[in-house]
């Protein structure tokens, strides 16, 4: 089997199929949106400059029975796609009038195009490799063996040594497969350990209704860190920055939200699944992915 001889191409094929699936889902969702959306017009009143020096248009528009509304495009560009004062066509969902999109290819089809292109690129690699290996089959060496031969010559080793060392079915060549489930289990263990300690902290940490009195922007991506103010149990007024940054800001000055206060490091965490469990979720997701891929490799290539 070709993929057994070149395991890396199996990874490319899996990633490519996933990307194509995502592109298909997003494309289908956009198509259904267009079938039921209605059109209106809006006027560009401002251009918001982003940290990467691109611009997002701010558009004012009106719907039947409403006052003037504002929409900030989800797509930024440089130079700006529209000029201030320009009239643009907007699409909105009948069931949810807040679901607004500018009627341009970029805003409607950019994500399906990116995922579809990446999917075709990744799935095309094993296909091209397979066709090339068929072409070079008469020479007595497969594409994988030719690569090993070139690698062996480059580093001064003999052809036979290179091929024997990197054969997927050799004793040494199989060891790399265990790295995938090993890394996955390691990340899942860290996720479990982090989740346990965070839950212990949540159960014991005091909660306060805090008011956002300022927002500080930090880092290259201009992450927003709200400054909370609340009265602690000892009647002292506490001002602490959030331990979670976001872009765009999750809060505005004057908002009131429940926070968990960590007196040991002087930070406050806004309540909410994303704010509290983001790190655990990322670790668990990546760990689960590597574990499943590793077990699949062990089943297919061993």
C-alpha positions in Angstrom: 0.0 0.0 0.0 1.4 3.4 -1.1 0.4 5.3 2.1 2.0 2.7 4.3 5.3 3.3 2.6 5.0 7.1 2.9 3.2 7.7 6.2 3.6 11.5 6.0 1.3 11.5 2.9 -1.4 9.8 5.0 -1.3 12.8 7.4 -1.6 15.2 4.4 -4.5 13.2 3.1 -6.4 13.3 6.4 -5.8 17.0 6.9 -6.8 17.7 3.3 -10.1 15.8 3.7 -10.9 17.7 7.0 -10.2 21.0 5.3 -12.4 20.2 2.3 -15.1 19.1 4.7 -14.9 22.4 6.6 -15.0 24.3 3.2 -18.0 22.3 2.1 -19.9 23.0 5.4 -19.1 26.7 5.4 -19.9 27.0 1.7 -23.3 25.2 2.2 -24.1 27.5 5.1 -23.4 30.5 3.0 -25.4 29.2 0.1 -28.5 28.6 2.4 -28.0 32.1 3.9 -28.0 33.7 0.4 -31.2 31.8 -0.5 -33.2 33.3 2.3 -31.4 36.7 2.8 -32.9 40.0 1.8 -31.0 43.0 0.5 -30.7 46.6 1.6 -28.3 49.5 1.1 -25.9 51.1 3.6 -23.5 54.0 3.6 -19.8 53.8 4.7 -19.4 56.4 7.4 -15.9 55.5 8.8 -12.9 53.2 8.3 -11.5 51.6 11.4 -7.8 51.0 11.3 -6.7 47.7 12.7 -3.4 46.9 14.5 -2.1 45.4 11.3 -2.8 48.6 9.5 -5.8 47.2 7.6 -9.2 48.9 7.5 -12.7 47.7 8.4 -15.6 49.7 7.0 -18.3 51.1 9.4 -21.6 51.1 7.6 -24.9 52.7 8.6 -28.1 51.3 7.3 -31.8 51.1 8.1 -34.3 48.2 8.0 -38.1 48.5 7.8 -39.5 49.8 11.1 -36.0 50.5 12.6 -33.8 53.5 13.2 -30.3 53.9 11.7 -28.2 50.8 12.6 -24.5 50.3 12.5 -22.5 47.3 11.1 -18.7 46.9 11.2 -17.5 44.5 8.5 -15.8 41.3 9.7 -13.3 41.6 6.8 -10.4 44.1 6.9 -8.2 45.0 3.9 -5.4 47.3 2.8 -6.0 49.4 0.9 -9.6 49.9 2.2 -12.2 48.1 0.0 -14.6 51.1 0.3 -14.4 54.8 0.6 -16.1 56.9 3.2 -19.5 58.0 1.8 -19.7 55.1 -0.6 -23.0 53.2 -0.9 -22.8 49.4 -0.5 -25.3 46.5 -0.8 -26.0 44.6 2.4 -27.6 41.2 3.0 -29.5 40.4 6.2 -31.3 37.3 7.5 -35.0 37.5 7.7 -35.0 35.3 10.9 -32.2 37.3 12.5 -31.9 40.9 11.3 -28.6 41.3 13.2 -27.0 38.7 10.9 -25.6 41.2 8.3 -23.0 40.7 5.6 -21.7 43.0 2.8 -22.6 41.5 -0.5 -19.0 40.9 -1.7 -17.1 37.8 -2.7 -14.5 38.3 0.0 -17.0 38.6 2.9 -19.2 35.7 1.7 -16.7 33.2 0.3 -13.3 34.0 1.7 -13.4 31.2 4.3 -14.7 28.5 2.0 -12.0 29.5 -0.6 -9.2 29.4 2.0 -10.2 26.0 3.5 -11.0 24.6 0.0 -7.6 25.7 -1.4 -5.7 24.3 1.6 -7.7 21.1 1.3 -6.9 20.6 -2.3 -3.2 21.4 -1.6 -2.9 18.8 1.1 -4.9 16.1 -0.7 -3.0 16.8 -3.9 0.4 16.0 -2.3 -0.3 12.3 -1.9 -1.9 12.1 -5.3 1.0 13.7 -7.1 3.4 11.6 -5.0 1.5 8.4 -6.0 1.6 9.4 -9.7 5.3 10.2 -9.5 6.1 6.9 -7.8 4.2 5.1 -10.6 6.3 7.0 -13.1 9.5 6.1 -11.5 8.6 2.5 -10.7 10.5 1.1 -13.7 13.7 2.5 -12.2 13.4 0.0 -9.3 13.0 2.7 -6.7 9.8 4.3 -5.3 9.5 8.0 -4.6 10.0 7.3 -0.9 13.2 5.3 -1.6 14.5 8.0 -4.0 14.0 10.6 -1.3 15.9 8.4 1.1 18.6 7.9 -1.4 19.0 11.6 -2.0 19.0 12.2 1.8 21.6 9.5 2.3 24.0 10.9 -0.3 23.5 14.4 1.0 24.7 13.5 4.4 27.4 11.1 3.1 25.8 7.8 4.1 25.4 4.9 1.7 22.2 4.3 -0.2 21.6 0.9 1.5 22.1 2.3 4.9 19.6 5.2 4.3 16.9 2.9 3.0 17.3 0.4 5.8 17.2 3.1 8.4 14.1 4.8 7.2 12.0 1.9 6.1 8.6 2.3 7.7 8.4 -1.4 8.5 11.8 -1.6 10.1 12.3 -1.9 13.8 13.6 1.6 14.2 11.3 3.2 11.6 8.2 2.2 13.5 9.2 4.0 16.7 8.2 7.5 15.4 4.5 6.3 15.3 4.4 6.1 19.1 5.2 9.8 19.3 1.6 10.7 18.3 -0.4 8.8 20.9 2.4 9.6 23.5 2.1 13.3 22.9 -1.7 13.0 22.9 -1.8 11.2 26.3 0.7 13.7 27.7 -1.5 16.7 26.6 -4.6 15.0 27.9 -2.9 14.5 31.3 -1.9 18.2 31.5 -5.5 19.1 30.6 -6.9 16.9 33.3 -4.4 18.2 35.9 -5.2 21.8 35.0 -8.9 21.2 35.0 -8.7 19.6 38.5 -6.8 22.5 40.0 -8.9 25.1 38.3 -12.1 23.4 39.7 -10.6 23.5 43.2 -9.8 27.2 42.7 -13.4 27.9 41.4 -14.9 26.1 44.4 -13.0 28.1 47.0 -12.3 31.5 45.3 -14.5 34.5 46.3 -16.9 36.0 43.7 -17.7 39.6 43.2 -19.8 41.8 41.0 -17.1 44.0 39.4 -17.4 47.1 37.3 -15.1 47.8 34.3 -13.5 51.2 35.0 -10.8 51.1 32.2 -9.4 49.0 29.5 -5.7 48.5 28.8 -4.4 47.4 25.4 -1.2 45.3 25.3 0.8 43.3 22.9 1.2 43.4 19.1 -2.4 42.2 18.6 -3.6 44.9 21.0 -5.3 42.5 23.4 -7.8 44.3 25.6 -7.5 43.7 29.4 -10.3 45.3 31.4 -9.6 46.9 34.8 -12.2 45.7 37.4 -13.2 47.5 40.5 -15.2 45.9 43.3 -15.6 45.9 47.1 -14.0 42.9 48.8 -15.4 41.1 51.8 -13.2 43.2 54.1 -14.9 46.4 52.6 -11.7 47.4 50.8 -12.0 48.7 47.3 -10.0 46.4 45.0 -8.9 47.3 41.5 -7.4 44.4 39.5 -6.8 43.6 35.8 -8.5 40.7 34.2 -6.3 37.6 33.7 -8.0 37.1 30.3 -7.3 39.4 27.3 -9.4 39.5 24.1 -9.6 41.2 20.7 -12.0 42.9 20.1 -12.7 43.8 23.8 -15.3 41.6 25.5 -16.3 44.5 27.8 -16.9 48.2 27.6 -16.1 50.8 30.3 -19.1 50.8 32.7 -20.1 47.1 32.2 -20.7 45.0 35.3 -19.9 41.3 35.4 -19.2 38.6 38.0 -15.5 37.8 38.5 -13.5 35.2 40.4 -10.8 37.0 42.4 -7.4 35.4 42.9 -5.7 37.3 45.7 -2.4 35.3 45.4 -1.5 37.0 42.1 -3.9 39.9 42.1 -6.0 39.0 39.1 -9.7 38.5 38.4 -11.2 36.1 35.9 -14.7 37.0 34.4 -17.2 34.1 34.8 -18.0 32.2 31.7 -17.0 28.9 30.1 -14.6 30.4 27.5 -12.9 32.6 30.0 -12.4 29.9 32.7 -11.8 26.8 30.6 -10.2 28.0 27.4 -6.7 26.6 28.2 -8.1 23.3 29.3 -10.3 23.0 26.2 -7.4 23.7 23.8 -5.1 21.2 25.6 -7.8 18.5 25.6 -8.8 19.1 22.0 -5.2 18.9 20.7 -4.4 15.9 23.0 -7.5 14.1 21.7 -6.6 14.8 18.1 -3.0 13.4 18.5 -4.3 10.4 20.4 -6.8 9.4 17.7 -4.3 10.1 14.9 -1.7 8.0 16.8 -4.0 5.1 17.3 -5.0 5.2 13.7 -1.3 5.1 12.6 -0.7 2.2 14.9 -3.6 0.3 13.5 -2.7 1.0 9.8 1.1 1.0 9.8 2.0 -1.6 12.4 
